[in-house]
Amino acid sequence: MMDMSMWIVLGTAIFLTTMILYRKRFRLRSLQRSTLPLGTLGWPFIGETIEFVSCAYSDRPETFMDKRCRIYGKVFKSHIFGSPTIVSTDAEVSKFVLQSDAKTFVPSYPKSLTELMGESSILLINGSLQRKIHGLIGAFFKSPHLKAQITKDMHKYVQESMETWEDDHPIYVQDEAKNIAFQVLVKALISLNPGEEMELLKKQFQEFISGLMSLPINIPGTQLYRSLKAKKKMANLVQNIIQARRKNGVSAASWVPKDVLDVLLNDSNEQLTDDLLADNMIDMMIPGEDSVPVLMTLAVKYLSDCPTALQQLTEENLELKKLKAQLGQPLRWSDYLSLPFTQTVITETLRMGNIIIGVMRKAMKDVEIKGYLIPKGWCFFAYFRSIHLDENHYDWPYKFDPWRWQDKDTSTTCNFTPFGGGQRLCPGLDLARLEASIFLHHLVTQFSWEAEEDTVVNFPTVRMKRRMPIWVKTKSRGDP
Ligand code: HEM
């Protein structure tokens, strides 16, 4: 009897367990079969990376996406940079992912990039520490005090640079813009002025940034090895500054932070380590060397190809210059940001230029959005470029047309995300616009120019192939 009941209990347990397991597998299979986006994972290991990269090097990187969108739809599966990936060219799906928190999606970038950034970089950390640092930096970058300082520094560095421009030599806009934007940002981050240390930093930074999209092999002779060495030298310089600040402390009650380092060092709630601070100061120099100068350079490129836009921009800026001269006032940061046409030129440059083509995340659990399944552990690539160049969102998307932005609010549409969105929306977006506005103001009010032929390179980062050479002519007073 005893034996019999034991067999019944055991049999029932086995039956129930089998049913549960079967149902679970069946549910997962049917979920995957019905909702995992269409697409192909390509070759073993390399997936579709080679095709992605070869398109990325062309002048139409989005052809990789366009081809697949036509076959599979706006959201498709692929395998790039070593991970199975869901690629999204659908603004709503991308918006949802960007707005999710770290329990659902975390940043995920190629290995060379994460090794160089360091694990405590704001671009890679998650949760409360990321929110904290993001909030502190964002608030500081928005402060009128910093904007006034940036405006003053930009004037100084732009003027110094433009004073050396001669009519009978080509000016390489990209180099000039990099030099100016890097100095301005380093000053805002750690209050370093031009001089020996700045030159050392600039030199090491070039080496550092070359490794961001290199092969992830760290042995002597490789780019990653050289870049990591350069980062160490820069970190030493920044750590010396940090230690000197910690030693001096804060003296007066009326003390105001003079740079981002001050803001982070003196946050009473969080004791941030020297390593974290140094890593982040260096990572935040990247937009100074890369994104912001590229924005300025591309604006010059597009304006050179569109004389009517250049004329309208010049008139707007000359008018402001004249008005300020009559009032005997210097130009303030708010003056620049209030120039409506100049702002539409910058917006259109951001849309067409796609300086950051998209952002990458990794799913921490199975996620379903708009009927698509993003499986746990898969990467998600929100590809902004396709959205910015989608003819369903923008008429004649490949035409530089600043007028399309007149009377439009860029902050409310999910079809325009050059600065990302959600929890990680770029905290430097106002600064980038301000720097570009000041650069353009000085350029168009002081010079006319002839641009040489040049083309945009899109990979691994956006830049001009020939560094955008132009031949300038100094304007005499009253020249349009
Ligand atoms: C044209 C110029 C710029 C462009 C196109 C740009 C674009 C972006 C994008 C798309 C992101 C989102 C990354 C993600 O979601 O993973 C981002 C984040 C960020 N940007 Fe910018 N950026 C620019 C200028 C700047 C400047 C001037 C700064 C100042 C230091 C800056 C600092 C940051 C920081 C700290 C983050 C990380 C925010 C976080 O993860 O919490 N950016 N940027």
Residues whose N, C-alpha, C, O or C-beta is under 5 A from the ligand:
A	BS01	HEM	I122 L123 Q130 H134 M284 P287 S291 V292 L295 I355 I356 V359 P418 F419 G420 Q423 R424 L425 C426 P427 G428 L431 A432
